[in-house]
Structure formats: structure tokens, C-alpha cells
Amino acid sequence: MGELLRRYWHPIAPAKELRDRRVKPVRLLGEDLVLFRRAGGGHGLVSRSCPHRGTDLSVGWVEDDVLVCPYHGWAFDSAGRCARQPFEEAGPAGGFRDKVGVAAYPTATLGGLVWAYLGPEPAPLLPRFEQFGWSHGFVEIVMTELPCNWFQCHENAVDPVHFEWLHTNGNAVRVNPDTPVYAPRHQNIGFSEFEFGFINQREVQTEYDPSGSFARSSRLADGGILCLWPYSLASGNTFEFRVPVDDEATLNITWQYSVLPDDVQAAMPECDDTPFWYGPLRGSDGRIIVSHTGNQDFAAWIGQGVIADRTREQLGRSDKGITLLRRRFLEAIETVADGGDPPGIVRDQERHTVELPLLNKSIYTEGVPRRAFEEKLAARRKSRLYGIGGYFAVQAGRPAELTDAYERAARITPGSASDQEPEA
């Protein structure tokens, strides 16, 4: 599986974070790395241990375009080459920097994120998914590290029935525990495959437009959200990445696109200006937060154990997407072992920009009619369930200044719709 995952680009940090702090420790696919922003622009990603005495390079600093080890001043460029050895070079031998170096990996920026490629050359193109070019929403990035394996998180992306229970019915109980109003039941689910992943499809008891963007109808053919290679979930409102830190930890990155009314002007922020925040996993009482959609997913994944024991599962009709996903990953592993490219890889420059089969794209590219926006906003205020459907945050803990910025962008009365406090 590790060989398979190294064939893809991985988002590892918000670009704005590296503008502010310049150096950041990163762990990806079980490797301890350090990401740094070069003074001349761009980033470097190198192994974290200095080859001199093994010091952690993430506590060093950037000088010009090189990363300086704080122990003895050895410095390394973004290609992993040793750029200088101050004391050694002052001696009669002139140093030996050509003989030492660190592992280095390519990086790129897209959608406000820094991406890394840890696989063999030649590297594929970083897919430019169309959402990163939309321009009528408020964009923010949410980072949360989870103490569980990435694959049980990703399996959630082909499980439409969980939306009925974990989110809609669970919220109904939280709003009215004595007489909750449950959602219409799922009657059928299906999955269509395309080049970059799977289209979730579902049919419910009645024509039903849920409060989120999971699906806009109950017709099986209409589809819903997308499960993308290697570990992403895409809807109109969010792009979610379950980045493998190692076997027992996942970095969940949510790229949230909160759609704006059609009567306001909006533009995508520059890559380095896309705001970000770290979402809490637990409340002040130590319990896992379940007030928001994303947090509810986290609770379910973590509840399966650090690494889910699939020998104990009793799979049923609702799990057809799970078995499909597992089968496709096993096939992809064999493809890589035979020297081929796995699904979702882009090498043709003409196909660099990737359009996705999402429903009602005009909502996200042109905005929501003001009246519909206000009606949905009123429903959110009444229910206090702001973490659904791209209105406010899909996770708990959004900083007040970001809520204020979104309200200003959407021309909402300031402070009248502030995000709810996290609750267990």
C-alpha cells in the first residue's frame, strides 16, 4: 500500500502557514520530514534528521534559500544538497559538503495548500481539480490530526447510508431528543466508476432535498458526492483529504468552499492568503466533539480502533461501496507491482485541469440566489446546526475572525449567525 500511495501527490500544509512560520515538521507515509519556505519563493521538503549529528532540522531556520541546522550551522537546499559547513570549510581540508546530503522531495502549491510527491520519477502532474478555480465562495482550510489509520477514514467516502444516521438522524436527536424527526430511509445505493474515482448514488423513500449537499435528489442516477483516488471526498462544498501520516495517524484536511449569495462579488484568494485553522478533536471535558458534520465522522472512525479489525466485521447490503473500494485498492496495488500507473494519475498536460461530475455546479460558480441563501441561513439559526451544507464550518472550533469574515463576504448582519460552541 505504501508503494501505491507514493505514486500520488499529497497535501501536507497550508501555504499561508509556511509564509508565517517558514519551517514546519511534517510526517507523511511514515517518514519524518521538514517543510520550509525559501526566501526566493517556493518550498523545500527534506528529511528531518541532519546527517552531521542527527539533530532535528525542524528547529532550524531559513537563510536565503537554504535550511540551517541549529546545532553547527550545516545548511541544506531544497534538492537536499549540503550548501555549507561553516567550521569544516574554515579548516585546511575545506570541508566535505559534496559527500553529505539529505533526502529531498518535490513540492507544489495549489488551492492554498503545499503538496508533496514521495514516489519514483518521473512524477505525475498534480491534478488541478476544478474546485480550486471556482470563484464565488469563501475558502478556508481546516487541519485535524486523527489517532487512527487513514483507510477506515477513506471508506466513509463510499458509505452513503451513514449520512442518514450519523449526521441527519443524529442531529435530529440532538435538536429534539424526545421526539426526533428522522430522515427518509435509504432504499437503494449504487456506485458509478470514472477515471478519478467513484460517484455515490442513492435512492430514498421520498423526493428529499437534504439540508446539505450530499445529494440534490433521491434519484439513483443523479449521484451525490465523489470518492476520489487516492483518499479524497469531494462535494460542492468541501474537498476532504485523509492524508496518511503513518499506519496509526491521519491528517484530515478539509478545503471548505462556503458558497456565497449571487448578489455579492467574490474571488478566490491568492494561494498564500487562503486562511487556515486547526480544528479541535475533543472538547474541554475530554470527550470527542460531535456537534458538527466533520466531527461526527471523526468520532465514528476513531471508534473503530487505531487500525480497524476487519476480521470482526459483519458486512451487509449497505456496505457494497466498502467492498468495491477494497477490491479496487487491491487491484491498484497489483498494477503498481507490475510497473503500471494506478488510477487517478495525470501525465498528459492537456488534461491537467480535471473537471468532476458534480451536480448543480452553477451554485458554486455563480452563487446561491439571495432569497434561497437567507432561507437556508434562517433554518441554520433555528436549529443551531451550522456545520452542515457549507453554511459556516463543517467542523467545530472555527475562529471568530473567520466567521466574521465570511459574514462580511456574504453580507450577513455581523455576529447574528456566529458559529456554535463545540459540544460533546
Phi, psi and chi 1 to 4 in degrees:
 res  aa     phi    psi   chi1   chi2   chi3   chi4
   1 MET       -  -36.6 -175.7   68.6   82.3      -
   2 GLY   -63.1  -39.7      -      -      -      -
   3 GLU   -63.9  -38.3  -73.4  -61.6  -44.2      -
   4 LEU   -63.1  -49.8  168.5   62.7      -      -
   5 LEU   -64.1  -27.6  -68.4  173.7      -      -
   6 ARG   -73.4   -2.5  -75.7  174.4  179.4  -93.2
   7 ARG   -87.9   -1.6  -91.4   57.4  179.8 -178.9
   8 TYR  -115.5  158.7  -63.8   94.8      -      -
   9 TRP   -81.1  144.8  -74.9   86.8      -      -
  10 HIS  -126.7  131.3  -55.5  -87.0      -      -
  11 PRO   -73.8  135.1   27.8  -32.9      -      -
  12 ILE  -127.2  -17.9   54.2  174.9      -      -
  13 ALA  -168.8  152.3      -      -      -      -
  14 PRO   -68.3  137.5  -16.4   30.2      -      -
  15 ALA   -62.0  -36.2      -      -      -      -
  16 LYS   -64.0  -33.7 -172.1  176.1 -171.5  -62.8
  17 GLU   -62.6  -37.9 -176.9  176.7   20.6      -
  18 LEU   -75.2  -23.3  -91.1  -64.9      -      -
  19 ARG   -69.2  -32.8 -171.9 -173.7   67.7 -175.7
  20 ASP   -84.5  -38.8  -62.2  -21.1      -      -
  21 ARG  -113.1  -14.4   65.3 -177.1  -68.4 -177.3
  22 ARG    70.6  -37.7  -60.3  -71.8  -62.0  -84.9
  23 VAL  -132.2  133.9 -179.8      -      -      -
  24 LYS  -144.5  127.7  176.3 -176.9  171.9   66.2
  25 PRO   -70.8  140.8   25.2  -32.2      -      -
  26 VAL  -136.2  140.1  170.4      -      -      -
  27 ARG  -122.3  124.7 -175.3  167.2  169.1   81.5
  28 LEU  -143.7  129.1  175.8   64.5      -      -
  29 LEU    52.7   36.5  -59.2 -179.9      -      -
  30 GLY    81.1    2.6      -      -      -      -
  31 GLU  -103.5  134.9  -78.5 -161.7   48.6      -
  32 ASP   -87.7  118.0  -72.0  -39.8      -      -
  33 LEU  -128.9  169.8  -53.1  167.9      -      -
  34 VAL  -133.6  130.0   55.6      -      -      -
  35 LEU  -103.4  133.6  176.4   66.1      -      -
  36 PHE  -139.3  152.1   64.7   96.9      -      -
  37 ARG   -98.2  124.4 -179.5 -175.0  174.5   93.1
  38 ARG   -75.8  146.8  -57.2 -165.1  -56.4  -97.1
  39 ALA   -61.6  -33.7      -      -      -      -
  40 GLY   -85.1    4.7      -      -      -      -
  41 GLY   105.9  153.9      -      -      -      -
  42 GLY    81.6 -177.6      -      -      -      -
  43 HIS  -134.1  160.8  -57.9   86.7      -      -
  44 GLY  -121.7  146.1      -      -      -      -
  45 LEU  -133.9  112.9 -178.4   67.7      -      -
  46 VAL  -133.4  165.4  -61.1      -      -      -
  47 SER   -63.6  148.8   55.7      -      -      -
  48 ARG   -80.5  -21.8 -160.7 -178.5  -55.5  175.9
  49 SER   -91.2  124.2  178.1      -      -      -
  50 CYS   -68.2  132.2  179.0      -      -      -
  51 PRO   -70.4   -8.8   25.7  -34.8      -      -
  52 HIS   -72.5  -67.6  179.2 -154.8      -      -
  53 ARG  -129.4   11.2  -59.9  -81.8  -60.3  -77.9
  54 GLY    81.7   13.7      -      -      -      -
  55 THR   -66.3  148.7  -63.9      -      -      -
  56 ASP   -71.2  112.5 -174.8  -13.7      -      -
  57 LEU   -69.5  -15.9  -70.2  172.7      -      -
  58 SER   -71.3  -11.7   71.5      -      -      -
  59 VAL   -95.8    8.2  -61.4      -      -      -
  60 GLY   -86.6 -160.9      -      -      -      -
  61 TRP  -144.9  166.2   59.5   85.6      -      -
  62 VAL   -98.4  131.3  177.0      -      -      -
  63 GLU  -128.0  114.1 -162.5  171.2  -79.4      -
  64 ASP    59.7 -116.8  -62.9  -35.8      -      -
  65 ASP  -112.4   16.5  -81.2   -9.2      -      -
  66 VAL  -122.2  154.4  -62.7      -      -      -
  67 LEU   -95.6  124.9  178.0   64.6      -      -
  68 VAL  -100.9  127.1  179.5      -      -      -
  69 CYS   -73.0  131.7  177.3      -      -      -
  70 PRO   -75.3  -11.4   31.0  -37.3      -      -
  71 TYR   -78.2  -51.6 -153.1    7.6      -      -
  72 HIS  -136.6   11.2  -62.9   91.9      -      -
  73 GLY    83.5    4.4      -      -      -      -
  74 TRP   -60.0  143.3  -71.4   24.1      -      -
  75 ALA  -129.7  149.4      -      -      -      -
  76 PHE  -135.0  139.8  -56.6   89.3      -      -
  77 ASP   -91.0 -179.6   64.4   17.5      -      -
  78 SER   -70.6  -12.0   58.9      -      -      -
  79 ALA   -91.1    1.1      -      -      -      -
  80 GLY    88.0   -0.5      -      -      -      -
  81 ARG   -77.0  144.1  -63.2  177.0  -62.9 -122.9
  82 CYS   -76.2  119.5 -175.8      -      -      -
  83 ALA   -89.5  -27.7      -      -      -      -
  84 ARG  -164.4  155.2   59.0  177.2 -179.5 -100.5
  85 GLN  -135.8   84.6  -60.7  170.4  -55.4      -
  86 PRO   -49.0  -53.8  -28.0   35.9      -      -
  87 PHE   -71.8  -41.8 -173.2   81.8      -      -
  88 GLU   -61.0  -42.7  -53.0  -59.1  -29.5      -
  89 GLU   -69.7  -21.7  -69.0  170.6  -18.1      -
  90 ALA   -79.2  -11.1      -      -      -      -
  91 GLY   -84.5  175.2      -      -      -      -
  92 PRO   -64.3  -27.3   21.3  -32.5      -      -
  93 ALA   -81.3  -15.3      -      -      -      -
  94 GLY    76.1   14.6      -      -      -      -
  95 GLY    83.5  177.5      -      -      -      -
  96 PHE  -144.3   40.6   50.9   95.7      -      -
  97 ARG   -64.5  -24.2   65.8 -176.0 -171.9 -177.3
  98 ASP   -69.3  -12.5  -68.4  -20.4      -      -
  99 LYS   -99.7   -4.0  -62.9 -179.4  179.5  179.9
 100 VAL  -127.9  157.3  -64.2      -      -      -
 101 GLY  -177.0 -179.2      -      -      -      -
 102 VAL  -128.8  157.0  -69.7      -      -      -
 103 ALA   -64.8  141.7      -      -      -      -
 104 ALA  -136.5  148.2      -      -      -      -
 105 TYR  -131.5  149.7  -61.8  104.4      -      -
 106 PRO   -67.2  149.1  -14.4   26.4      -      -
 107 THR  -131.1  162.5   63.8      -      -      -
 108 ALA  -152.8  162.8      -      -      -      -
 109 THR  -121.1  139.3   55.0      -      -      -
 110 LEU  -163.2  134.6  177.7   65.4      -      -
 111 GLY    63.4   28.7      -      -      -      -
 112 GLY    82.0    5.9      -      -      -      -
 113 LEU  -119.1  149.6  -69.2  162.2      -      -
 114 VAL   -93.9  132.6 -179.5      -      -      -
 115 TRP  -115.7  154.0  -58.9   68.7      -      -
 116 ALA  -133.7  148.9      -      -      -      -
 117 TYR  -124.2  121.7  176.9   73.6      -      -
 118 LEU  -110.6   12.7  -87.3   60.7      -      -
 119 GLY  -100.0 -171.7      -      -      -      -
 120 PRO   -72.7  154.6   27.5  -34.7      -      -
 121 GLU   -83.4  152.7  -63.3  -68.8  -17.4      -
 122 PRO   -79.2  140.9   30.3  -35.8      -      -
 123 ALA   -69.9  142.0      -      -      -      -
 124 PRO   -70.6  171.1   29.5  -35.1      -      -
 125 LEU   -73.4  147.3  -62.1  173.8      -      -
 126 LEU   -76.9  114.4  171.0   58.0      -      -
 127 PRO   -59.3  129.3  -21.0   33.1      -      -
 128 ARG   -93.4   81.8  -63.3 -176.9 -179.5  -84.6
 129 PHE   -62.4  141.3  -68.5  105.5      -      -
 130 GLU   -59.7  -28.1   63.7  176.5  -59.8      -
 131 GLN   -56.2  -33.3  -68.9   97.6  -44.2      -
 132 PHE   -69.2   -8.1  -63.0  136.1      -      -
 133 GLY  -108.8   -3.7      -      -      -      -
 134 TRP   -65.2  152.7  -69.0   -9.4      -      -
 135 SER  -138.5   27.3   59.2      -      -      -
 136 HIS  -130.5   43.3 -150.2   94.0      -      -
 137 GLY  -145.0  169.9      -      -      -      -
 138 PHE  -102.1  117.7 -177.1   87.6      -      -
 139 VAL  -104.9  137.0  179.2      -      -      -
 140 GLU  -149.1  158.7   60.6 -162.2  -80.4      -
 141 ILE  -119.6  130.8  -64.4  166.4      -      -
 142 VAL  -118.7  129.7 -168.3      -      -      -
 143 MET  -116.0  131.7  -45.1  -84.8  -73.2      -
 144 THR  -146.3  126.3  -51.5      -      -      -
 145 GLU   -91.6  132.8 -172.3  162.6  -42.5      -
 146 LEU  -115.2  138.5  -50.7  175.8      -      -
 147 PRO   -86.2   58.3   32.7  -36.1      -      -
 148 CYS  -157.8  168.3   63.1      -      -      -
 149 ASN   -71.7  144.4 -177.5  -93.8      -      -
 150 TRP   -64.8  -30.8   68.8  -82.4      -      -
 151 PHE   -71.5  -33.6 -162.4   76.6      -      -
 152 GLN   -69.1  -25.6   62.9 -150.0   58.0      -
 153 CYS   -70.1  -43.9  -53.7      -      -      -
 154 HIS   -69.2  -31.4 -173.3   44.9      -      -
 155 GLU   -59.3  -26.4  -72.2  175.6  -34.4      -
 156 ASN   -57.7  -27.6  171.4  -91.2      -      -
 157 ALA   -73.1  -10.0      -      -      -      -
 158 VAL  -122.4   39.3  -76.7      -      -      -
 159 ASP  -132.5   73.7 -177.9    7.1      -      -
 160 PRO   -61.0  -31.6  -19.6   30.5      -      -
 161 VAL   -66.5  -26.4  177.3      -      -      -
 162 HIS   -61.9  -27.9   94.9  -86.5      -      -
 163 PHE   -62.7  -38.6 -168.7   87.6      -      -
 164 GLU   -60.7  -40.6  173.5 -171.6  -22.9      -
 165 TRP   -97.9  -55.1  -69.2   96.5      -      -
 166 LEU   -63.7  -38.4 -178.2   63.5      -      -
 167 HIS  -100.3  -66.5  -58.3  -47.8      -      -
 168 THR   -66.2  -52.4  -50.2      -      -      -
 169 ASN   -71.0  -36.6  -70.1  -14.8      -      -
 170 GLY   -61.1  -41.3      -      -      -      -
 171 ASN   -67.0  -36.2  -72.3  -28.3      -      -
 172 ALA   -60.8  -39.3      -      -      -      -
 173 VAL   -68.3  -39.3  172.1      -      -      -
 174 ARG   -66.7  -35.7  -82.3 -178.9  -79.5  -82.8
 175 VAL   -74.5  -41.9  170.5      -      -      -
 176 ASN  -141.9   82.5 -168.9   -9.0      -      -
 177 PRO   -64.5  -25.1   20.3  -30.8      -      -
 178 ASP   -80.7  -41.5  -65.2  -34.2      -      -
 179 THR  -135.8   68.1   54.8      -      -      -
 180 PRO   -68.1  145.4   26.3  -35.2      -      -
 181 VAL   -99.2  106.6  178.6      -      -      -
 182 TYR   -77.6  156.5  -80.6   -0.2      -      -
 183 ALA   -75.3  157.4      -      -      -      -
 184 PRO   -56.7  145.2  -26.9   36.3      -      -
 185 ARG   -77.7  148.4  -59.6  -72.2  -63.5  -85.9
 186 HIS   -70.6  137.0  -78.3   74.7      -      -
 187 GLN  -108.4  -29.5  -66.1 -178.0  -44.4      -
 188 ASN  -156.8  150.6 -163.3    7.0      -      -
 189 ILE  -135.2  155.5   59.6  173.4      -      -
 190 GLY  -154.1  169.2      -      -      -      -
 191 PHE  -142.8  126.3  -58.3   89.9      -      -
 192 SER  -105.7  135.0  -65.8      -      -      -
 193 GLU   -97.3  143.8  -65.2 -174.7   60.2      -
 194 PHE  -139.8 -177.5   69.3  110.8      -      -
 195 GLU   -56.4  -33.3 -178.0  179.8    0.8      -
 196 PHE  -107.4    5.6  -67.4   94.7      -      -
 197 GLY   155.1 -136.4      -      -      -      -
 198 PHE  -134.8  141.1  -48.6   84.9      -      -
 199 ILE  -100.6  119.6  -54.9  170.7      -      -
 200 ASN   -73.3  135.0  -78.7 -104.1      -      -
 201 GLN  -130.2  146.8  -59.5  166.7  -47.8      -
 202 ARG  -153.2  156.1   67.5  171.7 -173.4  165.9
 203 GLU  -130.9  128.8 -149.3  174.5   87.9      -
 204 VAL  -116.1  176.7  -63.9      -      -      -
 205 GLN   -61.7  -37.7  -73.9  175.4  -36.9      -
 206 THR  -133.6  165.3   59.6      -      -      -
 207 GLU   -59.6  120.4  -75.4  -65.0  -32.1      -
 208 TYR  -143.6  123.3  175.5   56.6      -      -
 209 ASP  -106.2   98.0 -179.1    9.1      -      -
 210 PRO   -63.6  164.5   24.1  -32.9      -      -
 211 SER   -71.8  -10.0   53.3      -      -      -
 212 GLY  -110.3 -165.3      -      -      -      -
 213 SER  -103.9   16.3   62.3      -      -      -
 214 PHE   -57.0  -41.4 -178.4   78.0      -      -
 215 ALA  -155.4  149.3      -      -      -      -
 216 ARG  -102.9   -1.0  -66.1  -72.7  175.0  176.2
 217 SER  -157.0  176.6   83.6      -      -      -
 218 SER  -104.9   12.3   64.8      -      -      -
 219 ARG   -82.8  128.4  -66.5 -167.6  -28.9  112.5
 220 LEU   -56.2  -37.1 -164.8   65.8      -      -
 221 ALA   -70.4  -19.0      -      -      -      -
 222 ASP   -75.4  -23.9  -74.8  -14.4      -      -
 223 GLY    73.4 -178.3      -      -      -      -
 224 GLY  -146.6 -111.3      -      -      -      -
 225 ILE   -91.9  169.8   62.0  174.8      -      -
 226 LEU  -114.4  139.3  -51.2  178.6      -      -
 227 CYS  -106.4  115.2  170.8      -      -      -
 228 LEU  -111.9  151.4  -56.6  178.0      -      -
 229 TRP   -71.6  142.9  -70.9   93.2      -      -
 230 PRO   -89.8  -19.7   34.3  -36.4      -      -
 231 TYR  -157.2   37.9   47.7   60.6      -      -
 232 SER  -112.7  154.4  -55.4      -      -      -
 233 LEU  -122.6  132.5  177.0  148.1      -      -
 234 ALA  -128.2  133.2      -      -      -      -
 235 SER  -132.6 -174.4   71.5      -      -      -
 236 GLY   -68.0  -32.4      -      -      -      -
 237 ASN   -89.0  -28.3  -66.7  -36.0      -      -
 238 THR  -141.4  154.7   60.0      -      -      -
 239 PHE  -125.7  116.0 -144.9  137.8      -      -
 240 GLU  -116.4  131.9  -59.0  175.6   34.5      -
 241 PHE  -118.9  130.0  -53.6   92.3      -      -
 242 ARG  -104.9   82.1  -64.1   70.0  160.5   90.8
 243 VAL   -78.5  124.7 -175.4      -      -      -
 244 PRO   -73.1  108.8  -15.2   30.6      -      -
 245 VAL   -71.5  -52.2  173.8      -      -      -
 246 ASP  -161.0 -163.7   52.8   35.2      -      -
 247 ASP   -64.6  -24.7  -72.4  -17.3      -      -
 248 GLU  -119.4   12.6  -61.5 -176.8  -11.2      -
 249 ALA  -148.8  144.9      -      -      -      -
 250 THR  -131.1  135.6  -59.5      -      -      -
 251 LEU   -96.7  109.2  176.0   62.1      -      -
 252 ASN   -87.6  120.7 -168.5   88.0      -      -
 253 ILE  -115.0  121.1  -59.6  178.0      -      -
 254 THR  -109.0  118.8  -62.3      -      -      -
 255 TRP   -96.2  100.4 -172.4   88.3      -      -
 256 GLN   -96.5  129.2 -178.9  174.5  -39.8      -
 257 TYR  -116.0   96.0 -178.9   91.1      -      -
 258 SER   -86.4  110.4  -62.3      -      -      -
 259 VAL   -64.1  147.5   67.7      -      -      -
 260 LEU  -110.8  159.8  -63.6  170.2      -      -
 261 PRO   -60.6  156.0  -20.8   32.1      -      -
 262 ASP   -76.3   -6.8   59.3    3.0      -      -
 263 ASP   -98.5   13.1   58.6   -2.1      -      -
 264 VAL  -120.0  151.3  -59.3      -      -      -
 265 GLN   -89.9  141.3  -69.0 -173.3  -20.2      -
 266 ALA  -144.6  159.3      -      -      -      -
 267 ALA  -152.3  146.9      -      -      -      -
 268 MET   -66.1  138.6  -67.2  -66.3  -74.2      -
 269 PRO   -70.0  157.4   27.9  -34.8      -      -
 270 GLU   -60.7  152.2  -66.8  -64.6  -34.2      -
 271 CYS   -51.9  -45.2 -172.4      -      -      -
 272 ASP   -75.0   -8.2  -75.6    3.7      -      -
 273 ASP  -105.7   -2.0  -69.8  -30.6      -      -
 274 THR   -64.8  118.8  -55.6      -      -      -
 275 PRO   -67.2  153.0   23.9  -32.5      -      -
 276 PHE  -142.8  160.1   71.7   93.9      -      -
 277 TRP  -156.4  159.5   49.9  -77.9      -      -
 278 TYR  -100.0  120.4  -77.6   83.0      -      -
 279 GLY   -84.8  135.8      -      -      -      -
 280 PRO   -71.6  150.0   28.5  -35.6      -      -
 281 LEU   -96.7  -35.7 -178.4   58.9      -      -
 282 ARG  -124.4  152.8  -61.3 -178.9 -178.0  -85.3
 283 GLY   -83.5 -177.3      -      -      -      -
 284 SER   -64.8  -19.9   57.5      -      -      -
 285 ASP   -87.5    1.1   59.5    0.5      -      -
 286 GLY    87.6   -6.9      -      -      -      -
 287 ARG   -86.6  150.8  -62.1  173.4   62.8 -169.6
 288 ILE   -64.3  132.0  -67.3  179.7      -      -
 289 ILE   -71.2  135.9  -61.6  167.0      -      -
 290 VAL  -131.0   19.2  -66.6      -      -      -
 291 SER   -76.7  -23.3   56.4      -      -      -
 292 HIS  -121.2  158.8  -70.8   56.1      -      -
 293 THR   -53.8  -51.1  -52.4      -      -      -
 294 GLY   -61.0  -41.4      -      -      -      -
 295 ASN   -66.1  -33.7  -60.4   88.6      -      -
 296 GLN   -63.6  -40.4  -66.5  158.8    7.5      -
 297 ASP   -61.9  -45.1  -74.0  -30.9      -      -
 298 PHE   -56.6  -44.6  -60.1  162.9      -      -
 299 ALA   -60.7  -40.3      -      -      -      -
 300 ALA   -67.9  -43.2      -      -      -      -
 301 TRP   -67.5  -46.2  -54.2  -22.1      -      -
 302 ILE   -63.9  -34.3  -66.4  169.5      -      -
 303 GLY   -65.1  -15.3      -      -      -      -
 304 GLN   -80.9   -5.8  -68.1  176.5  -83.3      -
 305 GLY   105.0  166.2      -      -      -      -
 306 VAL   -58.9  -45.5  174.7      -      -      -
 307 ILE  -129.2  114.8  -60.0  176.6      -      -
 308 ALA   -56.7  132.6      -      -      -      -
 309 ASP   -87.6   95.5 -176.8   -3.3      -      -
 310 ARG   -77.0   -9.0  -66.9  171.6  176.4   82.2
 311 THR   -71.8  -15.0   65.5      -      -      -
 312 ARG  -100.0   -0.5  -59.8  173.9   59.9 -172.6
 313 GLU   -72.6  151.6  -68.3  178.5  -26.5      -
 314 GLN  -123.6   84.1  -58.2  -69.0  -32.3      -
 315 LEU   -74.4  147.8  -60.2 -176.5      -      -
 316 GLY  -134.1 -161.2      -      -      -      -
 317 ARG   -62.1  -31.2  179.4  168.8  166.2 -104.9
 318 SER   -74.2   -8.1   67.8      -      -      -
 319 ASP  -103.3   18.5  -58.5  -55.3      -      -
 320 LYS   -63.4  -31.9   61.9 -169.8  -59.7 -176.0
 321 GLY   -69.1  -34.9      -      -      -      -
 322 ILE   -64.0  -47.7  -54.0  -62.5      -      -
 323 THR   -66.4  -36.1   56.3      -      -      -
 324 LEU   -63.2  -47.1  171.5   64.3      -      -
 325 LEU   -61.8  -45.6 -174.7   71.1      -      -
 326 ARG   -61.8  -41.4  -66.1  175.5 -176.9  176.4
 327 ARG   -64.4  -41.8 -174.1  163.3   60.5 -110.7
 328 ARG   -67.2  -35.5  -68.3  -66.3 -178.8  -98.0
 329 PHE   -68.0  -40.3  -97.0   85.5      -      -
 330 LEU   -62.9  -38.1  -68.2  172.5      -      -
 331 GLU   -66.5  -39.9  -68.1  169.2   -4.3      -
 332 ALA   -65.5  -36.9      -      -      -      -
 333 ILE   -60.8  -42.5  -72.0  171.4      -      -
 334 GLU   -66.5  -37.3  -67.8  -60.7  -39.0      -
 335 THR   -61.0  -45.2  -63.5      -      -      -
 336 VAL   -65.6  -41.0  168.8      -      -      -
 337 ALA   -61.3  -28.7      -      -      -      -
 338 ASP   -88.9    4.2  -69.0  -21.0      -      -
 339 GLY    93.0    9.0      -      -      -      -
 340 GLY   -97.4  173.2      -      -      -      -
 341 ASP   -86.5  138.1  -85.5  -21.0      -      -
 342 PRO   -76.3  173.0   30.2  -35.8      -      -
 343 PRO   -62.3  152.6  -20.9   32.3      -      -
 344 GLY    83.5    6.6      -      -      -      -
 345 ILE   -88.0  136.6  -65.9  -63.5      -      -
 346 VAL  -114.9  123.9  177.5      -      -      -
 347 ARG  -125.0  -13.0  -65.0 -164.6 -176.8  -86.3
 348 ASP   -90.5  118.0 -175.6   -9.2      -      -
 349 GLN   -58.8  -32.7 -172.6   67.8   43.7      -
 350 GLU   -69.1  -17.6  -66.9 -175.5   -0.8      -
 351 ARG  -110.3   21.3  -57.9 -179.1   61.9 -108.4
 352 HIS   -60.6  -43.0 -160.9  177.2      -      -
 353 THR   -83.1  126.3  -62.5      -      -      -
 354 VAL  -109.9  115.7  177.7      -      -      -
 355 GLU   -88.7  142.8  -64.4 -172.5    1.2      -
 356 LEU  -117.8  151.0  -65.6  172.9      -      -
 357 PRO   -80.2   67.0   29.2  -35.3      -      -
 358 LEU   -96.6  147.1  -65.4  163.2      -      -
 359 LEU   -80.0  147.7  -68.5  173.9      -      -
 360 ASN    52.1   51.0  -59.6  -41.8      -      -
 361 LYS   -62.0  -27.1  -69.2 -176.4 -173.2  178.9
 362 SER   -59.7  -27.5   62.8      -      -      -
 363 ILE   -60.2  -38.6  -68.7  175.4      -      -
 364 TYR   -88.5  -25.7  -51.7  106.9      -      -
 365 THR   -93.6  -23.4   58.1      -      -      -
 366 GLU  -117.8  -15.6  -59.0  171.8   14.4      -
 367 GLY   100.4  166.0      -      -      -      -
 368 VAL   -93.6  138.2  176.7      -      -      -
 369 PRO   -53.0  137.4  -26.5   34.5      -      -
 370 ARG   -52.3  -43.3  169.8   62.9   66.2  171.2
 371 ARG   -62.4  -45.4 -179.5  174.9  177.4  179.6
 372 ALA   -64.1  -38.0      -      -      -      -
 373 PHE   -61.3  -47.4 -177.9   90.5      -      -
 374 GLU   -66.0  -36.8  -64.8  -70.6   -8.8      -
 375 GLU   -64.4  -42.9  -71.3  175.5   -8.2      -
 376 LYS   -68.3  -38.1 -162.0  169.4 -168.1  179.1
 377 LEU   -62.4  -41.3  175.9   61.8      -      -
 378 ALA   -62.8  -39.3      -      -      -      -
 379 ALA   -64.2  -39.1      -      -      -      -
 380 ARG   -63.7  -42.7  -65.2  -71.0  173.4  -88.9
 381 ARG   -62.9  -40.3  -72.8  170.1  169.4  160.5
 382 LYS   -67.7  -42.1 -178.1  177.4  179.8 -179.7
 383 SER   -85.0  -19.0   68.8      -      -      -
 384 ARG    65.0   12.1  -59.1  -65.3  -66.1  171.0
 385 LEU   -95.3   72.7  -62.9  175.2      -      -
 386 TYR   -76.7  -17.2  -68.0  154.5      -      -
 387 GLY   -86.3   36.3      -      -      -      -
 388 ILE  -134.2  137.7  -54.8  173.2      -      -
 389 GLY    74.9   20.8      -      -      -      -
 390 GLY    79.8    5.3      -      -      -      -
 391 TYR   -95.0  110.9  -77.9   66.1      -      -
 392 PHE    73.0 -135.8  -50.0  107.1      -      -
 393 ALA  -113.7  145.9      -      -      -      -
 394 VAL   -80.3   -8.2  -64.2      -      -      -
 395 GLN  -126.7  155.7  -73.9 -177.2 -133.0      -
 396 ALA   -75.4  153.0      -      -      -      -
 397 GLY    97.0   12.8      -      -      -      -
 398 ARG   -60.2  130.0 -171.3 -165.8 -148.8 -178.3
 399 PRO   -59.9  142.3  -23.8   34.2      -      -
 400 ALA   -58.0  -35.9      -      -      -      -
 401 GLU   -66.7  -28.1   59.7  -92.7   23.3      -
 402 LEU   -75.6  -38.2  -84.7 -175.6      -      -
 403 THR   -61.2  -43.2  -62.2      -      -      -
 404 ASP   -62.5  -41.3  -68.0  -18.7      -      -
 405 ALA   -65.0  -39.3      -      -      -      -
 406 TYR   -66.0  -42.1  172.2   66.0      -      -
 407 GLU   -62.4  -38.3  -68.9  175.1   -4.0      -
 408 ARG   -66.7  -42.5  -71.6 -165.7  -60.3  -89.0
 409 ALA   -63.9  -36.7      -      -      -      -
 410 ALA   -89.0   -1.8      -      -      -      -
 411 ARG    57.6   48.5  -64.3 -145.7  -47.6 -108.3
 412 ILE   -95.5  144.7  -59.9  170.3      -      -
 413 THR   -56.7  121.0  -57.0      -      -      -
 414 PRO   -54.6  133.7  -25.0   34.4      -      -
 415 GLY    78.5   -7.8      -      -      -      -
 416 SER   -81.4  -11.2   62.9      -      -      -
 417 ALA  -135.9   38.1      -      -      -      -
 418 SER   -62.2  149.5  -62.8      -      -      -
 419 ASP   -63.0  148.4 -159.1    1.7      -      -
 420 GLN   -74.6  157.2   67.1 -174.2   36.4      -
 421 GLU   -73.0  146.1  -69.7  -62.8  -43.4      -
 422 PRO   -59.1  143.5  -21.2   32.2      -      -
 423 GLU  -138.8  150.3   58.6 -174.2   53.8      -
 424 ALA   -79.1      -      -      -      -      -
